[in-house]
């Protein structure tokens, strides 16, 4: 079976986040960032990052996976989700086109 694409929205704990992030939350988000970077470097995530929307920031990721269950399993292992800080939504999507270099995320 060919890989499928999934849009993931990472939902923060409150609309004012990260403007009022606590030291404990900052550490969880650092761990979350490393986890996402590792998934990107492993080819599981094609693009990811924060969306700085006027109504409140949230995170996004576009995953390439065998099925939605694989994405959900990966997200359940995210440190910020495991700790109950963030929630997420997953939606199947069709990638019509993509550009860019995976090298940008390797820092």
MMTF fields as JSON, N, C-alpha, C and O atoms, coordinates in Angstrom:
{
  "mmtfVersion": "1.0.0",
  "mmtfProducer": "UNKNOWN",
  "numBonds": 427,
  "numAtoms": 428,
  "numGroups": 107,
  "numChains": 1,
  "numModels": 1,
  "chainsPerModel": [1],
  "groupsPerChain": [107],
  "chainIdList": ["A"],
  "bondAtomList": [4, 2, 8, 6, 12, 10, 16, 14, 20, 18, 24, 22, 28, 26, 32, 30, 36, 34, 40, 38, 44, 42, 48, 46, 52, 50, 56, 54, 60, 58, 64, 62, 68, 66, 72, 70, 76, 74, 80, 78, 84, 82, 88, 86, 92, 90, 96, 94, 100, 98, 104, 102, 108, 106, 112, 110, 116, 114, 120, 118, 124, 122, 128, 126, 132, 130, 136, 134, 140, 138, 144, 142, 148, 146, 152, 150, 156, 154, 160, 158, 164, 162, 168, 166, 172, 170, 176, 174, 180, 178, 184, 182, 188, 186, 192, 190, 196, 194, 200, 198, 204, 202, 208, 206, 212, 210, 216, 214, 220, 218, 224, 222, 228, 226, 232, 230, 236, 234, 240, 238, 244, 242, 248, 246, 252, 250, 256, 254, 260, 258, 264, 262, 268, 266, 272, 270, 276, 274, 280, 278, 284, 282, 288, 286, 292, 290, 296, 294, 300, 298, 304, 302, 308, 306, 312, 310, 316, 314, 320, 318, 324, 322, 328, 326, 332, 330, 336, 334, 340, 338, 344, 342, 348, 346, 352, 350, 356, 354, 360, 358, 364, 362, 368, 366, 372, 370, 376, 374, 380, 378, 384, 382, 388, 386, 392, 390, 396, 394, 400, 398, 404, 402, 408, 406, 412, 410, 416, 414, 420, 418, 424, 422],
  "bondOrderList": [1, 1, 1, 1, 1, 1, 1, 1, 1, 1, 1, 1, 1, 1, 1, 1, 1, 1, 1, 1, 1, 1, 1, 1, 1, 1, 1, 1, 1, 1, 1, 1, 1, 1, 1, 1, 1, 1, 1, 1, 1, 1, 1, 1, 1, 1, 1, 1, 1, 1, 1, 1, 1, 1, 1, 1, 1, 1, 1, 1, 1, 1, 1, 1, 1, 1, 1, 1, 1, 1, 1, 1, 1, 1, 1, 1, 1, 1, 1, 1, 1, 1, 1, 1, 1, 1, 1, 1, 1, 1, 1, 1, 1, 1, 1, 1, 1, 1, 1, 1, 1, 1, 1, 1, 1, 1],
  "groupList": [{"groupName": "UNK", "atomNameList": ["N", "CA", "C", "O"], "elementList": ["N", "C", "C", "O"], "formalChargeList": [0, 0, 0, 0], "bondAtomList": [1, 0, 2, 1, 3, 2], "bondOrderList": [1, 1, 2], "singleLetterCode": "X", "chemCompType": "L-PEPTIDE LINKING"}],
  "groupTypeList": [0, 0, 0, 0, 0, 0, 0, 0, 0, 0, 0, 0, 0, 0, 0, 0, 0, 0, 0, 0, 0, 0, 0, 0, 0, 0, 0, 0, 0, 0, 0, 0, 0, 0, 0, 0, 0, 0, 0, 0, 0, 0, 0, 0, 0, 0, 0, 0, 0, 0, 0, 0, 0, 0, 0, 0, 0, 0, 0, 0, 0, 0, 0, 0, 0, 0, 0, 0, 0, 0, 0, 0, 0, 0, 0, 0, 0, 0, 0, 0, 0, 0, 0, 0, 0, 0, 0, 0, 0, 0, 0, 0, 0, 0, 0, 0, 0, 0, 0, 0, 0, 0, 0, 0, 0, 0, 0],
  "groupIdList": [1, 2, 3, 4, 5, 6, 7, 8, 9, 10, 11, 12, 13, 14, 15, 16, 17, 18, 19, 20, 21, 22, 23, 24, 25, 26, 27, 28, 29, 30, 31, 32, 33, 34, 35, 36, 37, 38, 39, 40, 41, 42, 43, 44, 45, 46, 47, 48, 49, 50, 51, 52, 53, 54, 55, 56, 57, 58, 59, 60, 61, 62, 63, 64, 65, 66, 67, 68, 69, 70, 71, 72, 73, 74, 75, 76, 77, 78, 79, 80, 81, 82, 83, 84, 85, 86, 87, 88, 89, 90, 91, 92, 93, 94, 95, 96, 97, 98, 99, 100, 101, 102, 103, 104, 105, 106, 107],
  "secStructList": [7, 7, 7, 3, 3, 3, 3, 3, 3, 3, 3, 7, 1, 1, 6, 6, 6, 6, 6, 6, 7, 7, 2, 2, 2, 2, 2, 2, 2, 2, 2, 2, 2, 2, 2, 2, 2, 2, 2, 2, 2, 6, 6, 1, 3, 3, 3, 3, 3, 3, 3, 7, 7, 6, 6, 7, 7, 3, 3, 3, 3, 3, 3, 3, 3, 1, 1, 2, 2, 2, 2, 2, 2, 2, 2, 2, 6, 1, 2, 2, 2, 2, 6, 6, 1, 7, 3, 3, 3, 3, 3, 3, 3, 7, 7, 7, 7, 7, 7, 7, 7, 4, 4, 4, 4, 7, 7],
  "xCoordList": [0.846, 0.0, 0.889, 1.897, 0.517, 1.312, 1.04, 0.001, 1.987, 1.863, 0.743, 0.469, 0.113, -0.947, -0.445, 0.561, -1.147, -0.77, -1.866, -3.057, -1.422, -2.325, -1.919, -0.743, -2.913, -2.712, -2.978, -4.011, -2.041, -2.202, -2.187, -1.302, -3.168, -3.223, -2.944, -3.654, -1.915, -1.571, -2.269, -2.032, -3.123, -3.971, -3.375, -3.234, -3.025, -2.406, -3.431, -4.635, -2.946, -3.839, -4.752, -5.77, -4.398, -5.206, -4.869, -3.804, -5.776, -5.616, -4.431, -3.886, -4.026, -2.93, -1.558, -0.538, -1.523, -0.282, 0.363, -0.368, 1.63, 2.702, 3.078, 4.11, 2.267, 2.598, 2.738, 3.459, 2.041, 2.091, 2.631, 2.216, 3.555, 4.109, 4.855, 5.578, 4.666, 5.367, 6.706, 6.901, 7.616, 8.885, 8.685, 9.403, 7.729, 7.461, 6.937, 7.336, 6.046, 5.511, 6.607, 6.652, 7.487, 8.596, 9.453, 9.855, 9.734, 10.535, 9.788, 10.388, 8.49, 7.701, 7.703, 7.788, 7.612, 7.611, 8.988, 9.084, 10.049, 11.392, 11.473, 12.002, 10.945, 10.926, 10.049, 10.398, 8.92, 8.032, 8.772, 8.691, 9.494, 10.238, 11.284, 11.453, 11.983, 12.987, 12.319, 12.826, 11.183, 10.443, 9.992, 10.143, 9.438, 8.989, 10.168, 10.059, 11.284, 12.48, 12.958, 13.346, 12.93, 13.336, 12.403, 12.865, 11.093, 10.137, 10.369, 10.265, 10.683, 10.993, 12.235, 12.235, 13.28, 14.525, 14.356, 15.094, 13.384, 13.079, 12.147, 11.84, 11.691, 10.813, 9.349, 8.56, 8.959, 7.551, 6.74, 5.557, 7.394, 6.738, 7.386, 8.611, 6.557, 7.06, 7.276, 8.208, 6.433, 6.528, 5.872, 4.902, 6.4, 5.815, 6.214, 7.166, 5.483, 5.834, 4.628, 3.49, 4.89, 3.797, 3.109, 3.728, 1.818, 1.033, 0.686, 0.051, 1.097, 0.919, -0.356, -0.307, -1.489, -2.783, -3.196, -2.856, -3.927, -4.368, -5.233, -5.183, -6.014, -6.896, -6.161, -6.745, -4.912, -4.126, -3.267, -3.696, -2.063, -1.115, -1.523, -2.183, -1.115, -1.271, -0.186, 0.459, 0.016, 1.027, 0.399, -0.755, 1.19, 0.728, 1.862, 3.041, 1.469, 2.41, 1.712, 0.532, 2.423, 1.903, 2.718, 3.926, 2.036, 2.664, 2.516, 1.547, 3.476, 3.386, 3.443, 4.445, 2.352, 2.242, 1.416, 0.756, 1.461, 0.675, -0.82, -1.626, -1.19, -2.594, -2.719, -1.722, -3.925, -4.171, -3.731, -3.262, -3.882, -3.47, -1.992, -1.608, -1.168, 0.261, 0.512, 1.329, -0.184, -0.026, -0.482, 0.201, -1.621, -2.134, -1.172, -0.962, -0.598, 0.366, 1.593, 2.082, 2.083, 3.216, 2.855, 3.657, 1.668, 1.264, 1.048, 1.305, 0.59, 0.394, 1.733, 1.778, 2.821, 4.156, 4.813, 5.879, 4.187, 4.719, 4.745, 3.737, 5.883, 5.972, 4.911, 4.423, 4.547, 3.553, 2.148, 1.321, 1.873, 0.579, 0.547, -0.435, 1.614, 1.688, 1.48, 0.847, 2.013, 1.906, 0.55, 0.264, -0.277, -1.581, -1.56, -2.566, -0.437, -0.343, -1.107, -1.943, -0.825, -1.445, -2.381, -2.254, -3.326, -4.194, -3.917, -3.166, -4.513, -4.299, -5.515, -6.352, -5.588, -6.563, -5.772, -4.713, -6.282, -5.654, -6.718, -7.834, -6.351, -7.262, -6.494, -5.377, -7.092, -6.471, -6.48, -7.42, -5.43, -5.354, -4.728, -4.095, -4.913, -4.261, -3.253, -3.612, -2.012, -0.975, -0.975, -0.643, -1.35, -1.397, -0.03, 0.252, 0.81, 2.154, 2.91, 2.319, 4.204, 5.043, 6.399, 6.9, 6.98, 8.305, 9.078, 8.501, 10.368, 11.17, 12.224, 12.247, 13.071, 14.189, 14.019, 13.741, 14.181, 14.145, 15.333, 15.314, 16.367, 17.564, 17.267, 17.974, 16.25, 15.935, 15.632, 15.96, 15.013, 14.641, 15.751, 15.602, 16.861, 17.964, 18.896, 19.81, 18.647, 19.464, 20.094, 20.819],
  "yCoordList": [-1.186, 0.0, 1.247, 1.297, 2.235, 3.451, 4.33, 4.219, 5.19, 6.103, 7.11, 7.481, 7.535, 8.531, 9.79, 9.751, 10.892, 12.145, 12.57, 12.392, 13.137, 13.547, 14.913, 15.174, 15.779, 17.082, 16.918, 16.378, 17.386, 17.323, 18.742, 19.532, 19.062, 20.358, 20.109, 19.341, 20.755, 20.658, 21.808, 22.977, 21.471, 22.443, 22.756, 21.862, 24.018, 24.391, 24.411, 24.313, 24.536, 24.459, 25.675, 25.584, 26.817, 28.032, 29.001, 28.913, 29.91, 30.848, 31.787, 32.3, 32.019, 32.944, 32.281, 32.95, 30.985, 30.223, 30.5, 30.514, 30.714, 30.598, 31.906, 31.967, 32.948, 34.225, 34.176, 34.976, 33.229, 33.108, 31.739, 31.192, 31.205, 29.885, 29.855, 30.791, 28.776, 28.6, 27.899, 27.332, 27.927, 27.21, 25.712, 25.134, 25.089, 23.663, 23.419, 22.463, 24.29, 24.171, 24.412, 23.741, 25.359, 25.646, 24.397, 24.092, 23.681, 22.456, 21.391, 20.723, 21.233, 20.278, 20.652, 19.776, 21.944, 22.378, 22.193, 21.934, 22.323, 22.03, 20.551, 20.203, 19.684, 18.244, 17.943, 17.11, 18.618, 18.467, 18.845, 18.136, 19.969, 20.424, 19.417, 19.179, 18.829, 17.815, 16.573, 15.975, 16.186, 15.021, 15.249, 14.37, 16.437, 16.757, 16.772, 16.265, 17.344, 17.382, 15.973, 15.69, 15.089, 13.699, 13.012, 12.281, 13.24, 12.663, 13.215, 12.483, 14.498, 15.119, 14.462, 14.071, 14.346, 13.753, 12.289, 11.777, 11.603, 10.208, 10.095, 8.986, 11.235, 11.211, 10.992, 10.77, 11.044, 10.853, 12.133, 12.086, 13.289, 14.588, 15.29, 15.337, 15.834, 16.538, 18.016, 18.617, 18.6, 20.007, 20.151, 19.456, 21.058, 21.277, 22.639, 23.251, 23.108, 24.356, 25.063, 24.627, 26.169, 26.938, 27.836, 28.334, 28.023, 28.976, 30.105, 29.874, 31.313, 32.451, 33.209, 34.362, 32.544, 33.119, 34.184, 34.098, 35.18, 36.278, 35.773, 36.33, 34.736, 34.201, 33.301, 32.878, 33.008, 32.148, 31.202, 30.662, 31.015, 30.143, 28.674, 28.281, 27.879, 26.428, 25.833, 26.546, 24.548, 23.88, 23.065, 22.647, 22.842, 21.964, 21.029, 21.319, 19.918, 18.989, 18.253, 17.92, 17.993, 17.148, 15.856, 15.853, 14.777, 13.472, 12.641, 12.79, 11.777, 10.749, 9.427, 9.107, 8.651, 7.442, 6.382, 6.662, 5.161, 4.067, 4.286, 3.974, 4.83, 5.06, 6.056, 6.435, 6.464, 7.44, 6.912, 7.675, 5.605, 5.011, 5.232, 5.447, 5.183, 5.417, 6.846, 7.069, 7.812, 9.213, 9.389, 10.037, 8.822, 8.943, 8.299, 8.831, 7.175, 6.509, 7.405, 7.531, 8.019, 8.938, 10.142, 10.567, 10.691, 11.862, 11.526, 12.364, 10.34, 9.94, 9.826, 9.86, 9.69, 9.631, 11.0, 11.12, 12.032, 13.392, 13.776, 13.624, 14.269, 14.615, 15.608, 15.49, 16.573, 17.563, 16.972, 17.427, 15.975, 15.292, 14.309, 14.251, 13.548, 12.599, 13.294, 12.74, 14.508, 15.254, 15.953, 16.516, 15.92, 16.563, 18.05, 18.729, 18.574, 19.999, 20.314, 21.218, 19.577, 19.806, 18.668, 17.541, 19.006, 18.01, 18.104, 18.975, 17.221, 17.271, 16.755, 16.038, 17.139, 16.62, 16.089, 16.62, 15.041, 14.478, 14.374, 13.917, 14.805, 14.75, 14.245, 14.689, 13.322, 12.844, 13.98, 14.772, 14.048, 15.094, 14.537, 13.482, 15.251, 14.932, 16.027, 17.202, 15.654, 16.623, 16.75, 15.803, 17.923, 18.164, 18.545, 18.338, 19.097, 19.49, 19.965, 20.384, 19.893, 20.352, 20.773, 20.204, 21.762, 22.221, 22.393, 22.388, 22.544, 22.852, 21.8, 20.73, 22.145, 21.282, 20.777, 21.556, 19.497, 18.912, 19.392, 19.287, 19.913, 20.382, 21.55, 21.73, 22.345, 23.512, 23.126, 23.876, 21.971, 21.561, 20.923, 20.708, 20.613, 19.943, 20.985, 21.488, 21.291, 22.285, 21.672, 22.348],
  "zCoordList": [0.0, 0.0, 0.0, 0.706, -0.782, -0.853, 0.37, 1.022, 0.653, 1.791, 1.531, 0.389, 2.603, 2.561, 3.272, 3.98, 3.08, 3.729, 4.696, 4.442, 5.812, 6.876, 7.41, 7.662, 7.578, 8.196, 9.682, 10.078, 10.508, 11.953, 12.494, 12.164, 13.323, 14.01, 15.481, 16.131, 16.005, 17.422, 18.14, 17.834, 19.089, 19.759, 21.131, 21.965, 21.368, 22.64, 23.78, 23.543, 25.002, 26.158, 26.336, 27.022, 25.722, 25.878, 24.746, 24.136, 24.479, 23.36, 23.565, 22.588, 24.785, 25.076, 24.988, 25.156, 24.728, 24.628, 23.275, 22.284, 23.152, 24.124, 24.821, 25.489, 24.679, 25.284, 26.793, 27.389, 27.407, 28.866, 29.302, 30.324, 28.516, 28.773, 30.118, 30.46, 30.862, 32.135, 31.878, 30.802, 32.83, 32.649, 32.379, 31.564, 33.049, 32.83, 31.415, 30.751, 30.965, 29.602, 28.577, 27.546, 28.851, 27.93, 27.738, 26.615, 28.808, 28.708, 27.894, 27.052, 28.141, 27.351, 25.873, 25.013, 25.574, 24.183, 23.552, 22.353, 24.335, 23.817, 23.437, 22.382, 24.305, 24.016, 22.807, 21.97, 22.721, 21.562, 20.278, 19.275, 20.318, 19.146, 18.703, 17.507, 19.653, 19.315, 18.736, 17.786, 19.309, 18.82, 17.375, 16.527, 17.1, 15.743, 14.776, 13.659, 15.191, 14.342, 14.014, 12.88, 15.011, 14.774, 13.778, 12.902, 13.905, 12.952, 11.553, 10.569, 11.46, 10.168, 9.567, 8.4, 10.365, 9.868, 9.49, 8.648, 10.108, 9.776, 8.571, 8.133, 8.028, 6.859, 7.175, 6.257, 8.426, 8.806, 8.62, 8.28, 8.849, 8.677, 7.487, 7.377, 6.6, 5.424, 5.702, 5.169, 6.524, 6.903, 8.263, 8.566, 9.091, 10.411, 10.943, 10.459, 11.938, 12.584, 13.158, 12.981, 13.853, 14.452, 13.428, 12.489, 13.639, 12.871, 13.833, 14.861, 13.506, 14.401, 14.03, 13.6, 14.206, 13.854, 14.862, 16.042, 14.393, 15.255, 16.415, 17.512, 16.181, 17.22, 18.21, 19.208, 17.951, 18.827, 18.014, 16.994, 18.48, 17.777, 17.913, 18.875, 16.927, 16.972, 16.097, 15.329, 16.208, 15.399, 14.292, 14.383, 13.226, 12.144, 11.751, 11.954, 11.192, 10.596, 9.478, 9.593, 8.399, 7.324, 7.376, 7.14, 7.686, 7.847, 6.576, 5.831, 6.343, 5.315, 6.057, 6.696, 5.97, 6.785, 6.067, 5.067, 6.593, 6.029, 6.235, 5.358, 7.408, 7.719, 8.872, 9.486, 9.152, 10.206, 11.568, 12.413, 11.778, 13.041, 13.325, 14.474, 12.298, 12.481, 12.954, 13.848, 12.36, 12.766, 14.207, 15.001, 14.545, 15.915, 16.915, 18.004, 16.554, 17.437, 17.651, 18.774, 16.583, 16.703, 17.568, 18.4, 17.383, 18.157, 19.628, 20.493, 19.92, 21.322, 22.051, 23.281, 21.29, 21.895, 22.022, 22.626, 21.46, 21.565, 23.05, 23.74, 23.547, 24.966, 25.438, 26.562, 24.61, 25.025, 25.085, 25.874, 24.271, 24.294, 25.472, 26.213, 25.634, 26.758, 28.096, 28.995, 28.23, 29.484, 29.639, 30.696, 28.602, 28.669, 28.377, 28.58, 27.904, 27.585, 26.307, 26.287, 25.245, 23.939, 23.57, 24.049, 22.699, 22.052, 20.554, 20.114, 19.779, 18.333, 17.586, 18.135, 16.319, 15.361, 14.18, 13.848, 13.544, 12.346, 11.256, 11.501, 10.049, 8.91, 7.695, 7.432, 6.96, 5.723, 4.714, 4.658, 3.927, 2.909, 1.642, 1.654, 0.569, -0.694, -0.985, -1.063, -1.143, -1.489, -3.007, -3.72, -3.49, -4.925, -5.469, -6.649, -4.62, -5.02, -3.797, -2.802, -3.889, -2.774, -3.312, -4.282, -2.682, -3.021, -1.731, -0.644, -1.853, -0.667, -0.413, -1.021, 0.489, 0.847, 2.262, 3.173, 2.451, 3.794, 4.598, 5.825, 3.958, 4.66, 5.59, 6.582, 5.303, 6.123, 7.559, 8.478, 7.771, 9.124, 9.915, 11.118, 9.275, 9.958, 10.573, 9.919, 11.824, 12.537, 13.738, 14.468]
}
